[in-house]
Amino acid sequence: PHLLPPDALLAAHLAPSLAAAQGRLNAKEQTLESVNAELYEVVKRQWDEIEGLVAGVEGIVKDLEGAGGEMSGVERG
Protein backbone atom coordinates (compact mmCIF):
# COMPACT_ATOMS: atom_id res chain seq x y z
CA PRO A 1 0.00 0.00 0.00
CA HIS A 2 1.02 3.56 -0.60
CA LEU A 3 1.59 5.91 2.28
CA LEU A 4 0.53 8.96 0.28
CA PRO A 5 -3.09 9.96 -0.15
CA PRO A 6 -4.52 9.40 -3.65
CA ASP A 7 -4.33 13.07 -4.66
CA ALA A 8 -0.67 13.35 -3.70
CA LEU A 9 0.19 10.04 -5.39
CA LEU A 10 -1.53 11.12 -8.61
CA ALA A 11 0.19 14.51 -8.53
CA ALA A 12 3.58 12.84 -8.01
CA HIS A 13 3.07 10.58 -11.02
CA LEU A 14 1.75 13.34 -13.28
CA ALA A 15 4.16 16.10 -12.25
CA PRO A 16 6.95 15.27 -14.77
CA SER A 17 4.52 15.00 -17.69
CA LEU A 18 2.68 18.15 -16.67
CA ALA A 19 5.94 20.08 -16.27
CA ALA A 20 7.08 19.01 -19.75
CA ALA A 21 3.72 19.96 -21.26
CA GLN A 22 3.85 23.32 -19.48
CA GLY A 23 7.31 23.94 -20.92
CA ARG A 24 6.10 23.18 -24.44
CA LEU A 25 3.09 25.46 -23.98
CA ASN A 26 5.30 28.28 -22.69
CA ALA A 27 7.58 27.94 -25.73
CA LYS A 28 4.60 28.02 -28.10
CA GLU A 29 3.20 31.05 -26.30
CA GLN A 30 6.49 32.93 -26.70
CA THR A 31 6.61 32.03 -30.39
CA LEU A 32 3.03 33.23 -30.90
CA GLU A 33 3.74 36.47 -29.06
CA SER A 34 6.68 37.10 -31.37
CA VAL A 35 4.67 36.29 -34.49
CA ASN A 36 1.80 38.50 -33.28
CA ALA A 37 4.18 41.41 -32.69
CA GLU A 38 5.50 41.07 -36.25
CA LEU A 39 1.98 40.87 -37.67
CA TYR A 40 0.97 43.93 -35.66
CA GLU A 41 3.79 45.92 -37.23
CA VAL A 42 2.78 44.78 -40.73
CA VAL A 43 -0.87 45.69 -40.12
CA LYS A 44 0.12 49.05 -38.61
CA ARG A 45 2.23 49.92 -41.68
CA GLN A 46 -0.64 48.91 -43.95
CA TRP A 47 -3.08 51.00 -41.91
CA ASP A 48 -0.78 54.00 -42.16
CA GLU A 49 -0.53 53.48 -45.92
CA ILE A 50 -4.32 53.24 -46.22
CA GLU A 51 -4.74 56.47 -44.25
CA GLY A 52 -2.29 58.20 -46.60
CA LEU A 53 -4.11 56.92 -49.67
CA VAL A 54 -7.49 58.02 -48.30
CA ALA A 55 -6.09 61.47 -47.55
CA GLY A 56 -4.79 61.67 -51.12
CA VAL A 57 -8.17 60.67 -52.55
CA GLU A 58 -9.91 63.23 -50.33
CA GLY A 59 -7.56 65.91 -51.67
CA ILE A 60 -8.35 64.91 -55.25
CA VAL A 61 -12.09 65.01 -54.53
CA LYS A 62 -11.74 68.52 -53.09
CA ASP A 63 -9.81 69.61 -56.19
CA LEU A 64 -12.48 68.15 -58.46
CA GLU A 65 -15.26 69.78 -56.46
CA GLY A 66 -13.44 73.10 -56.71
CA ALA A 67 -12.96 72.67 -60.44
CA GLY A 68 -16.62 71.74 -60.83
CA GLY A 69 -17.61 74.88 -58.97
CA GLU A 70 -15.44 76.98 -61.25
CA MET A 71 -16.89 75.34 -64.34
CA SER A 72 -20.50 75.80 -63.26
CA GLY A 73 -20.49 79.39 -64.53
CA VAL A 74 -18.98 78.49 -67.90
CA GLU A 75 -21.36 77.98 -70.81
CA ARG A 76 -20.84 75.18 -73.24
CA GLY A 77 -20.95 75.95 -76.79
PDB file of N, CA, C and O in Angstrom, chain B, residues numbered from 101:
ATOM      1  N   PRO B 101       0.829  -1.189   0.000  1.00  0.00           N
ATOM      2  CA  PRO B 101       0.000   0.000   0.000  1.00  0.00           C
ATOM      3  C   PRO B 101       0.873   1.253   0.000  1.00  0.00           C
ATOM      4  O   PRO B 101       2.000   1.258   0.495  1.00  0.00           O
ATOM      5  N   HIS B 102       0.323   2.286  -0.560  1.00  0.00           N
ATOM      6  CA  HIS B 102       1.020   3.565  -0.596  1.00  0.00           C
ATOM      7  C   HIS B 102       0.741   4.330   0.681  1.00  0.00           C
ATOM      8  O   HIS B 102      -0.332   4.233   1.277  1.00  0.00           O
ATOM      9  N   LEU B 103       1.751   5.098   1.080  1.00  0.00           N
ATOM     10  CA  LEU B 103       1.589   5.908   2.281  1.00  0.00           C
ATOM     11  C   LEU B 103       1.005   7.279   1.955  1.00  0.00           C
ATOM     12  O   LEU B 103       0.530   7.982   2.847  1.00  0.00           O
ATOM     13  N   LEU B 104       1.040   7.658   0.686  1.00  0.00           N
ATOM     14  CA  LEU B 104       0.528   8.959   0.278  1.00  0.00           C
ATOM     15  C   LEU B 104      -0.967   8.868  -0.011  1.00  0.00           C
ATOM     16  O   LEU B 104      -1.461   7.826  -0.441  1.00  0.00           O
ATOM     17  N   PRO B 105      -1.672   9.949   0.223  1.00  0.00           N
ATOM     18  CA  PRO B 105      -3.088   9.965  -0.150  1.00  0.00           C
ATOM     19  C   PRO B 105      -3.214   9.936  -1.679  1.00  0.00           C
ATOM     20  O   PRO B 105      -2.264  10.285  -2.380  1.00  0.00           O
ATOM     21  N   PRO B 106      -4.364   9.528  -2.195  1.00  0.00           N
ATOM     22  CA  PRO B 106      -4.521   9.395  -3.650  1.00  0.00           C
ATOM     23  C   PRO B 106      -4.187  10.671  -4.428  1.00  0.00           C
ATOM     24  O   PRO B 106      -3.544  10.597  -5.475  1.00  0.00           O
ATOM     25  N   ASP B 107      -4.607  11.825  -3.942  1.00  0.00           N
ATOM     26  CA  ASP B 107      -4.330  13.072  -4.658  1.00  0.00           C
ATOM     27  C   ASP B 107      -2.829  13.328  -4.769  1.00  0.00           C
ATOM     28  O   ASP B 107      -2.341  13.710  -5.832  1.00  0.00           O
ATOM     29  N   ALA B 108      -2.112  13.121  -3.694  1.00  0.00           N
ATOM     30  CA  ALA B 108      -0.666  13.353  -3.699  1.00  0.00           C
ATOM     31  C   ALA B 108       0.037  12.336  -4.589  1.00  0.00           C
ATOM     32  O   ALA B 108       0.978  12.685  -5.302  1.00  0.00           O
ATOM     33  N   LEU B 109      -0.405  11.093  -4.555  1.00  0.00           N
ATOM     34  CA  LEU B 109       0.186  10.042  -5.386  1.00  0.00           C
ATOM     35  C   LEU B 109      -0.023  10.356  -6.874  1.00  0.00           C
ATOM     36  O   LEU B 109       0.904  10.227  -7.675  1.00  0.00           O
ATOM     37  N   LEU B 110      -1.228  10.765  -7.234  1.00  0.00           N
ATOM     38  CA  LEU B 110      -1.526  11.122  -8.615  1.00  0.00           C
ATOM     39  C   LEU B 110      -0.685  12.318  -9.057  1.00  0.00           C
ATOM     40  O   LEU B 110      -0.124  12.322 -10.153  1.00  0.00           O
ATOM     41  N   ALA B 111      -0.604  13.321  -8.205  1.00  0.00           N
ATOM     42  CA  ALA B 111       0.191  14.508  -8.526  1.00  0.00           C
ATOM     43  C   ALA B 111       1.660  14.138  -8.721  1.00  0.00           C
ATOM     44  O   ALA B 111       2.313  14.667  -9.620  1.00  0.00           O
ATOM     45  N   ALA B 112       2.179  13.249  -7.901  1.00  0.00           N
ATOM     46  CA  ALA B 112       3.579  12.837  -8.011  1.00  0.00           C
ATOM     47  C   ALA B 112       3.836  12.114  -9.333  1.00  0.00           C
ATOM     48  O   ALA B 112       4.885  12.301  -9.948  1.00  0.00           O
ATOM     49  N   HIS B 113       2.898  11.301  -9.764  1.00  0.00           N
ATOM     50  CA  HIS B 113       3.069  10.576 -11.022  1.00  0.00           C
ATOM     51  C   HIS B 113       2.910  11.496 -12.241  1.00  0.00           C
ATOM     52  O   HIS B 113       3.590  11.315 -13.251  1.00  0.00           O
ATOM     53  N   LEU B 114       2.027  12.462 -12.142  1.00  0.00           N
ATOM     54  CA  LEU B 114       1.754  13.339 -13.280  1.00  0.00           C
ATOM     55  C   LEU B 114       2.694  14.536 -13.375  1.00  0.00           C
ATOM     56  O   LEU B 114       2.817  15.136 -14.443  1.00  0.00           O
ATOM     57  N   ALA B 115       3.346  14.885 -12.297  1.00  0.00           N
ATOM     58  CA  ALA B 115       4.163  16.101 -12.254  1.00  0.00           C
ATOM     59  C   ALA B 115       5.181  16.185 -13.393  1.00  0.00           C
ATOM     60  O   ALA B 115       5.258  17.230 -14.039  1.00  0.00           O
ATOM     61  N   PRO B 116       5.966  15.140 -13.672  1.00  0.00           N
ATOM     62  CA  PRO B 116       6.947  15.266 -14.765  1.00  0.00           C
ATOM     63  C   PRO B 116       6.284  15.519 -16.129  1.00  0.00           C
ATOM     64  O   PRO B 116       6.752  16.353 -16.904  1.00  0.00           O
ATOM     65  N   SER B 117       5.211  14.806 -16.410  1.00  0.00           N
ATOM     66  CA  SER B 117       4.515  15.000 -17.690  1.00  0.00           C
ATOM     67  C   SER B 117       3.902  16.383 -17.773  1.00  0.00           C
ATOM     68  O   SER B 117       3.971  17.036 -18.814  1.00  0.00           O
ATOM     69  N   LEU B 118       3.305  16.829 -16.688  1.00  0.00           N
ATOM     70  CA  LEU B 118       2.684  18.154 -16.672  1.00  0.00           C
ATOM     71  C   LEU B 118       3.729  19.257 -16.807  1.00  0.00           C
ATOM     72  O   LEU B 118       3.493  20.261 -17.478  1.00  0.00           O
ATOM     73  N   ALA B 119       4.872  19.072 -16.174  1.00  0.00           N
ATOM     74  CA  ALA B 119       5.936  20.076 -16.273  1.00  0.00           C
ATOM     75  C   ALA B 119       6.457  20.163 -17.709  1.00  0.00           C
ATOM     76  O   ALA B 119       6.713  21.256 -18.214  1.00  0.00           O
ATOM     77  N   ALA B 120       6.613  19.015 -18.360  1.00  0.00           N
ATOM     78  CA  ALA B 120       7.079  19.011 -19.751  1.00  0.00           C
ATOM     79  C   ALA B 120       6.046  19.675 -20.664  1.00  0.00           C
ATOM     80  O   ALA B 120       6.399  20.459 -21.545  1.00  0.00           O
ATOM     81  N   ALA B 121       4.780  19.357 -20.447  1.00  0.00           N
ATOM     82  CA  ALA B 121       3.719  19.963 -21.255  1.00  0.00           C
ATOM     83  C   ALA B 121       3.670  21.470 -21.028  1.00  0.00           C
ATOM     84  O   ALA B 121       3.469  22.238 -21.969  1.00  0.00           O
ATOM     85  N   GLN B 122       3.852  21.887 -19.790  1.00  0.00           N
ATOM     86  CA  GLN B 122       3.850  23.318 -19.484  1.00  0.00           C
ATOM     87  C   GLN B 122       5.006  24.023 -20.185  1.00  0.00           C
ATOM     88  O   GLN B 122       4.849  25.137 -20.685  1.00  0.00           O
ATOM     89  N   GLY B 123       6.156  23.376 -20.220  1.00  0.00           N
ATOM     90  CA  GLY B 123       7.313  23.944 -20.915  1.00  0.00           C
ATOM     91  C   GLY B 123       7.046  24.109 -22.406  1.00  0.00           C
ATOM     92  O   GLY B 123       7.391  25.132 -22.998  1.00  0.00           O
ATOM     93  N   ARG B 124       6.425  23.088 -23.012  1.00  0.00           N
ATOM     94  CA  ARG B 124       6.095  23.180 -24.441  1.00  0.00           C
ATOM     95  C   ARG B 124       5.085  24.295 -24.691  1.00  0.00           C
ATOM     96  O   ARG B 124       5.212  25.047 -25.657  1.00  0.00           O
ATOM     97  N   LEU B 125       4.091  24.398 -23.829  1.00  0.00           N
ATOM     98  CA  LEU B 125       3.089  25.463 -23.979  1.00  0.00           C
ATOM     99  C   LEU B 125       3.716  26.846 -23.827  1.00  0.00           C
ATOM    100  O   LEU B 125       3.373  27.772 -24.562  1.00  0.00           O
ATOM    101  N   ASN B 126       4.620  26.984 -22.887  1.00  0.00           N
ATOM    102  CA  ASN B 126       5.297  28.276 -22.693  1.00  0.00           C
ATOM    103  C   ASN B 126       6.105  28.658 -23.932  1.00  0.00           C
ATOM    104  O   ASN B 126       6.109  29.818 -24.344  1.00  0.00           O
ATOM    105  N   ALA B 127       6.788  27.676 -24.521  1.00  0.00           N
ATOM    106  CA  ALA B 127       7.579  27.945 -25.728  1.00  0.00           C
ATOM    107  C   ALA B 127       6.668  28.357 -26.881  1.00  0.00           C
ATOM    108  O   ALA B 127       6.981  29.292 -27.618  1.00  0.00           O
ATOM    109  N   LYS B 128       5.544  27.661 -27.039  1.00  0.00           N
ATOM    110  CA  LYS B 128       4.597  28.016 -28.099  1.00  0.00           C
ATOM    111  C   LYS B 128       4.025  29.409 -27.871  1.00  0.00           C
ATOM    112  O   LYS B 128       3.842  30.176 -28.817  1.00  0.00           O
ATOM    113  N   GLU B 129       3.745  29.731 -26.619  1.00  0.00           N
ATOM    114  CA  GLU B 129       3.204  31.052 -26.300  1.00  0.00           C
ATOM    115  C   GLU B 129       4.203  32.149 -26.677  1.00  0.00           C
ATOM    116  O   GLU B 129       3.821  33.167 -27.253  1.00  0.00           O
ATOM    117  N   GLN B 130       5.467  31.942 -26.357  1.00  0.00           N
ATOM    118  CA  GLN B 130       6.493  32.931 -26.705  1.00  0.00           C
ATOM    119  C   GLN B 130       6.607  33.094 -28.216  1.00  0.00           C
ATOM    120  O   GLN B 130       6.750  34.208 -28.721  1.00  0.00           O
ATOM    121  N   THR B 131       6.544  31.975 -28.932  1.00  0.00           N
ATOM    122  CA  THR B 131       6.607  32.031 -30.393  1.00  0.00           C
ATOM    123  C   THR B 131       5.422  32.812 -30.945  1.00  0.00           C
ATOM    124  O   THR B 131       5.587  33.661 -31.821  1.00  0.00           O
ATOM    125  N   LEU B 132       4.228  32.526 -30.433  1.00  0.00           N
ATOM    126  CA  LEU B 132       3.033  33.228 -30.900  1.00  0.00           C
ATOM    127  C   LEU B 132       3.088  34.714 -30.577  1.00  0.00           C
ATOM    128  O   LEU B 132       2.656  35.541 -31.380  1.00  0.00           O
ATOM    129  N   GLU B 133       3.612  35.055 -29.414  1.00  0.00           N
ATOM    130  CA  GLU B 133       3.739  36.471 -29.060  1.00  0.00           C
ATOM    131  C   GLU B 133       4.669  37.184 -30.042  1.00  0.00           C
ATOM    132  O   GLU B 133       4.407  38.318 -30.442  1.00  0.00           O
ATOM    133  N   SER B 134       5.739  36.521 -30.419  1.00  0.00           N
ATOM    134  CA  SER B 134       6.683  37.104 -31.371  1.00  0.00           C
ATOM    135  C   SER B 134       6.039  37.266 -32.747  1.00  0.00           C
ATOM    136  O   SER B 134       6.172  38.313 -33.381  1.00  0.00           O
ATOM    137  N   VAL B 135       5.345  36.232 -33.200  1.00  0.00           N
ATOM    138  CA  VAL B 135       4.665  36.291 -34.495  1.00  0.00           C
ATOM    139  C   VAL B 135       3.600  37.383 -34.476  1.00  0.00           C
ATOM    140  O   VAL B 135       3.467  38.137 -35.440  1.00  0.00           O
ATOM    141  N   ASN B 136       2.844  37.470 -33.389  1.00  0.00           N
ATOM    142  CA  ASN B 136       1.805  38.497 -33.277  1.00  0.00           C
ATOM    143  C   ASN B 136       2.397  39.897 -33.315  1.00  0.00           C
ATOM    144  O   ASN B 136       1.819  40.798 -33.922  1.00  0.00           O
ATOM    145  N   ALA B 137       3.532  40.087 -32.679  1.00  0.00           N
ATOM    146  CA  ALA B 137       4.179  41.406 -32.693  1.00  0.00           C
ATOM    147  C   ALA B 137       4.592  41.780 -34.116  1.00  0.00           C
ATOM    148  O   ALA B 137       4.434  42.928 -34.531  1.00  0.00           O
ATOM    149  N   GLU B 138       5.119  40.809 -34.860  1.00  0.00           N
ATOM    150  CA  GLU B 138       5.500  41.068 -36.250  1.00  0.00           C
ATOM    151  C   GLU B 138       4.272  41.392 -37.097  1.00  0.00           C
ATOM    152  O   GLU B 138       4.295  42.323 -37.903  1.00  0.00           O
ATOM    153  N   LEU B 139       3.204  40.624 -36.911  1.00  0.00           N
ATOM    154  CA  LEU B 139       1.978  40.873 -37.666  1.00  0.00           C
ATOM    155  C   LEU B 139       1.389  42.232 -37.325  1.00  0.00           C
ATOM    156  O   LEU B 139       0.865  42.922 -38.200  1.00  0.00           O
ATOM    157  N   TYR B 140       1.472  42.617 -36.066  1.00  0.00           N
ATOM    158  CA  TYR B 140       0.966  43.929 -35.656  1.00  0.00           C
ATOM    159  C   TYR B 140       1.694  45.034 -36.411  1.00  0.00           C
ATOM    160  O   TYR B 140       1.070  45.985 -36.882  1.00  0.00           O
ATOM    161  N   GLU B 141       3.006  44.907 -36.524  1.00  0.00           N
ATOM    162  CA  GLU B 141       3.788  45.923 -37.231  1.00  0.00           C
ATOM    163  C   GLU B 141       3.405  45.980 -38.711  1.00  0.00           C
ATOM    164  O   GLU B 141       3.311  47.063 -39.288  1.00  0.00           O
ATOM    165  N   VAL B 142       3.186  44.822 -39.321  1.00  0.00           N
ATOM    166  CA  VAL B 142       2.779  44.783 -40.731  1.00  0.00           C
ATOM    167  C   VAL B 142       1.423  45.466 -40.898  1.00  0.00           C
ATOM    168  O   VAL B 142       1.243  46.293 -41.791  1.00  0.00           O
ATOM    169  N   VAL B 143       0.478  45.115 -40.038  1.00  0.00           N
ATOM    170  CA  VAL B 143      -0.868  45.695 -40.123  1.00  0.00           C
ATOM    171  C   VAL B 143      -0.817  47.196 -39.867  1.00  0.00           C
ATOM    172  O   VAL B 143      -1.512  47.966 -40.530  1.00  0.00           O
ATOM    173  N   LYS B 144       0.002  47.612 -38.910  1.00  0.00           N
ATOM    174  CA  LYS B 144       0.120  49.047 -38.610  1.00  0.00           C
ATOM    175  C   LYS B 144       0.665  49.806 -39.819  1.00  0.00           C
ATOM    176  O   LYS B 144       0.160  50.878 -40.151  1.00  0.00           O
ATOM    177  N   ARG B 145       1.685  49.265 -40.477  1.00  0.00           N
ATOM    178  CA  ARG B 145       2.225  49.917 -41.676  1.00  0.00           C
ATOM    179  C   ARG B 145       1.170  49.990 -42.780  1.00  0.00           C
ATOM    180  O   ARG B 145       1.048  51.004 -43.466  1.00  0.00           O
ATOM    181  N   GLN B 146       0.413  48.909 -42.943  1.00  0.00           N
ATOM    182  CA  GLN B 146      -0.640  48.905 -43.954  1.00  0.00           C
ATOM    183  C   GLN B 146      -1.719  49.931 -43.611  1.00  0.00           C
ATOM    184  O   GLN B 146      -2.217  50.628 -44.495  1.00  0.00           O
ATOM    185  N   TRP B 147      -2.077  50.025 -42.346  1.00  0.00           N
ATOM    186  CA  TRP B 147      -3.082  50.995 -41.913  1.00  0.00           C
ATOM    187  C   TRP B 147      -2.601  52.420 -42.191  1.00  0.00           C
ATOM    188  O   TRP B 147      -3.360  53.259 -42.677  1.00  0.00           O
ATOM    189  N   ASP B 148      -1.344  52.679 -41.878  1.00  0.00           N
ATOM    190  CA  ASP B 148      -0.778  54.003 -42.157  1.00  0.00           C
ATOM    191  C   ASP B 148      -0.811  54.299 -43.657  1.00  0.00           C
ATOM    192  O   ASP B 148      -1.118  55.418 -44.067  1.00  0.00           O
ATOM    193  N   GLU B 149      -0.494  53.296 -44.467  1.00  0.00           N
ATOM    194  CA  GLU B 149      -0.526  53.478 -45.917  1.00  0.00           C
ATOM    195  C   GLU B 149      -1.953  53.763 -46.393  1.00  0.00           C
ATOM    196  O   GLU B 149      -2.169  54.634 -47.235  1.00  0.00           O
ATOM    197  N   ILE B 150      -2.915  53.029 -45.854  1.00  0.00           N
ATOM    198  CA  ILE B 150      -4.320  53.242 -46.219  1.00  0.00           C
ATOM    199  C   ILE B 150      -4.751  54.653 -45.856  1.00  0.00           C
ATOM    200  O   ILE B 150      -5.412  55.325 -46.647  1.00  0.00           O
ATOM    201  N   GLU B 151      -4.380  55.106 -44.663  1.00  0.00           N
ATOM    202  CA  GLU B 151      -4.743  56.469 -44.254  1.00  0.00           C
ATOM    203  C   GLU B 151      -4.148  57.502 -45.210  1.00  0.00           C
ATOM    204  O   GLU B 151      -4.806  58.485 -45.547  1.00  0.00           O
ATOM    205  N   GLY B 152      -2.915  57.286 -45.644  1.00  0.00           N
ATOM    206  CA  GLY B 152      -2.288  58.196 -46.596  1.00  0.00           C
ATOM    207  C   GLY B 152      -3.004  58.195 -47.939  1.00  0.00           C
ATOM    208  O   GLY B 152      -3.203  59.248 -48.546  1.00  0.00           O
ATOM    209  N   LEU B 153      -3.390  57.008 -48.400  1.00  0.00           N
ATOM    210  CA  LEU B 153      -4.109  56.916 -49.672  1.00  0.00           C
ATOM    211  C   LEU B 153      -5.473  57.592 -49.591  1.00  0.00           C
ATOM    212  O   LEU B 153      -5.880  58.289 -50.520  1.00  0.00           O
ATOM    213  N   VAL B 154      -6.176  57.386 -48.483  1.00  0.00           N
ATOM    214  CA  VAL B 154      -7.486  58.019 -48.298  1.00  0.00           C
ATOM    215  C   VAL B 154      -7.332  59.536 -48.275  1.00  0.00           C
ATOM    216  O   VAL B 154      -8.133  60.251 -48.877  1.00  0.00           O
ATOM    217  N   ALA B 155      -6.319  60.024 -47.591  1.00  0.00           N
ATOM    218  CA  ALA B 155      -6.088  61.473 -47.549  1.00  0.00           C
ATOM    219  C   ALA B 155      -5.817  62.003 -48.955  1.00  0.00           C
ATOM    220  O   ALA B 155      -6.294  63.080 -49.313  1.00  0.00           O
ATOM    221  N   GLY B 156      -5.062  61.261 -49.746  1.00  0.00           N
ATOM    222  CA  GLY B 156      -4.795  61.668 -51.124  1.00  0.00           C
ATOM    223  C   GLY B 156      -6.066  61.716 -51.956  1.00  0.00           C
ATOM    224  O   GLY B 156      -6.280  62.661 -52.716  1.00  0.00           O
ATOM    225  N   VAL B 157      -6.906  60.705 -51.816  1.00  0.00           N
ATOM    226  CA  VAL B 157      -8.172  60.673 -52.552  1.00  0.00           C
ATOM    227  C   VAL B 157      -9.070  61.824 -52.110  1.00  0.00           C
ATOM    228  O   VAL B 157      -9.730  62.451 -52.939  1.00  0.00           O
ATOM    229  N   GLU B 158      -9.097  62.103 -50.813  1.00  0.00           N
ATOM    230  CA  GLU B 158      -9.905  63.227 -50.329  1.00  0.00           C
ATOM    231  C   GLU B 158      -9.422  64.544 -50.927  1.00  0.00           C
ATOM    232  O   GLU B 158     -10.233  65.406 -51.269  1.00  0.00           O
ATOM    233  N   GLY B 159      -8.116  64.703 -51.054  1.00  0.00           N
ATOM    234  CA  GLY B 159      -7.561  65.906 -51.675  1.00  0.00           C
ATOM    235  C   GLY B 159      -7.970  66.025 -53.134  1.00  0.00           C
ATOM    236  O   GLY B 159      -8.306  67.111 -53.605  1.00  0.00           O
ATOM    237  N   ILE B 160      -7.939  64.906 -53.847  1.00  0.00           N
ATOM    238  CA  ILE B 160      -8.349  64.908 -55.254  1.00  0.00           C
ATOM    239  C   ILE B 160      -9.828  65.265 -55.378  1.00  0.00           C
ATOM    240  O   ILE B 160     -10.211  66.037 -56.257  1.00  0.00           O
ATOM    241  N   VAL B 161     -10.653  64.706 -54.504  1.00  0.00           N
ATOM    242  CA  VAL B 161     -12.090  65.007 -54.530  1.00  0.00           C
ATOM    243  C   VAL B 161     -12.320  66.494 -54.294  1.00  0.00           C
ATOM    244  O   VAL B 161     -13.144  67.108 -54.972  1.00  0.00           O
ATOM    245  N   LYS B 162     -11.606  67.075 -53.344  1.00  0.00           N
ATOM    246  CA  LYS B 162     -11.741  68.521 -53.094  1.00  0.00           C
ATOM    247  C   LYS B 162     -11.348  69.324 -54.327  1.00  0.00           C
ATOM    248  O   LYS B 162     -12.025  70.285 -54.693  1.00  0.00           O
ATOM    249  N   ASP B 163     -10.249  68.924 -54.969  1.00  0.00           N
ATOM    250  CA  ASP B 163      -9.815  69.613 -56.187  1.00  0.00           C
ATOM    251  C   ASP B 163     -10.882  69.521 -57.274  1.00  0.00           C
ATOM    252  O   ASP B 163     -11.182  70.507 -57.946  1.00  0.00           O
ATOM    253  N   LEU B 164     -11.449  68.333 -57.440  1.00  0.00           N
ATOM    254  CA  LEU B 164     -12.483  68.150 -58.459  1.00  0.00           C
ATOM    255  C   LEU B 164     -13.737  68.951 -58.132  1.00  0.00           C
ATOM    256  O   LEU B 164     -14.361  69.530 -59.021  1.00  0.00           O
ATOM    257  N   GLU B 165     -14.101  68.980 -56.854  1.00  0.00           N
ATOM    258  CA  GLU B 165     -15.260  69.779 -56.460  1.00  0.00           C
ATOM    259  C   GLU B 165     -15.013  71.255 -56.736  1.00  0.00           C
ATOM    260  O   GLU B 165     -15.897  71.967 -57.211  1.00  0.00           O
ATOM    261  N   GLY B 166     -13.801  71.706 -56.433  1.00  0.00           N
ATOM    262  CA  GLY B 166     -13.445  73.097 -56.706  1.00  0.00           C
ATOM    263  C   GLY B 166     -13.479  73.396 -58.195  1.00  0.00           C
ATOM    264  O   GLY B 166     -13.977  74.441 -58.613  1.00  0.00           O
ATOM    265  N   ALA B 167     -12.951  72.483 -58.991  1.00  0.00           N
ATOM    266  CA  ALA B 167     -12.962  72.672 -60.445  1.00  0.00           C
ATOM    267  C   ALA B 167     -14.384  72.655 -60.973  1.00  0.00           C
ATOM    268  O   ALA B 167     -14.724  73.420 -61.876  1.00  0.00           O
ATOM    269  N   GLY B 168     -15.212  71.788 -60.415  1.00  0.00           N
ATOM    270  CA  GLY B 168     -16.617  71.738 -60.827  1.00  0.00           C
ATOM    271  C   GLY B 168     -17.331  73.031 -60.500  1.00  0.00           C
ATOM    272  O   GLY B 168     -18.158  73.503 -61.280  1.00  0.00           O
ATOM    273  N   GLY B 169     -17.017  73.604 -59.353  1.00  0.00           N
ATOM    274  CA  GLY B 169     -17.614  74.884 -58.969  1.00  0.00           C
ATOM    275  C   GLY B 169     -17.190  75.993 -59.910  1.00  0.00           C
ATOM    276  O   GLY B 169     -17.995  76.857 -60.260  1.00  0.00           O
ATOM    277  N   GLU B 170     -15.943  75.975 -60.319  1.00  0.00           N
ATOM    278  CA  GLU B 170     -15.441  76.984 -61.253  1.00  0.00           C
ATOM    279  C   GLU B 170     -16.095  76.829 -62.627  1.00  0.00           C
ATOM    280  O   GLU B 170     -16.368  77.816 -63.310  1.00  0.00           O
ATOM    281  N   MET B 171     -16.335  75.606 -63.012  1.00  0.00           N
ATOM    282  CA  MET B 171     -16.891  75.344 -64.342  1.00  0.00           C
ATOM    283  C   MET B 171     -18.399  75.562 -64.396  1.00  0.00           C
ATOM    284  O   MET B 171     -18.971  75.633 -65.483  1.00  0.00           O
ATOM    285  N   SER B 172     -19.047  75.669 -63.243  1.00  0.00           N
ATOM    286  CA  SER B 172     -20.505  75.802 -63.256  1.00  0.00           C
ATOM    287  C   SER B 172     -20.957  77.103 -63.909  1.00  0.00           C
ATOM    288  O   SER B 172     -22.077  77.174 -64.415  1.00  0.00           O
ATOM    289  N   GLY B 173     -20.126  78.117 -63.909  1.00  0.00           N
ATOM    290  CA  GLY B 173     -20.490  79.387 -64.529  1.00  0.00           C
ATOM    291  C   GLY B 173     -20.109  79.483 -65.992  1.00  0.00           C
ATOM    292  O   GLY B 173     -20.415  80.476 -66.652  1.00  0.00           O
ATOM    293  N   VAL B 174     -19.444  78.459 -66.505  1.00  0.00           N
ATOM    294  CA  VAL B 174     -18.984  78.489 -67.899  1.00  0.00           C
ATOM    295  C   VAL B 174     -20.050  77.846 -68.782  1.00  0.00           C
ATOM    296  O   VAL B 174     -20.563  76.768 -68.480  1.00  0.00           O
ATOM    297  N   GLU B 175     -20.371  78.529 -69.878  1.00  0.00           N
ATOM    298  CA  GLU B 175     -21.357  77.984 -70.810  1.00  0.00           C
ATOM    299  C   GLU B 175     -20.666  77.101 -71.831  1.00  0.00           C
ATOM    300  O   GLU B 175     -19.538  77.355 -72.255  1.00  0.00           O
ATOM    301  N   ARG B 176     -21.369  76.074 -72.202  1.00  0.00           N
ATOM    302  CA  ARG B 176     -20.838  75.184 -73.242  1.00  0.00           C
ATOM    303  C   ARG B 176     -21.262  75.723 -74.595  1.00  0.00           C
ATOM    304  O   ARG B 176     -22.317  76.338 -74.747  1.00  0.00           O
ATOM    305  N   GLY B 177     -20.459  75.489 -75.511  1.00  0.00           N
ATOM    306  CA  GLY B 177     -20.948  75.951 -76.789  1.00  0.00           C
ATOM    307  C   GLY B 177     -19.962  75.927 -77.803  1.00  0.00           C
ATOM    308  O   GLY B 177     -20.241  76.295 -78.944  1.00  0.00           O
TER     309      GLY B 177
END
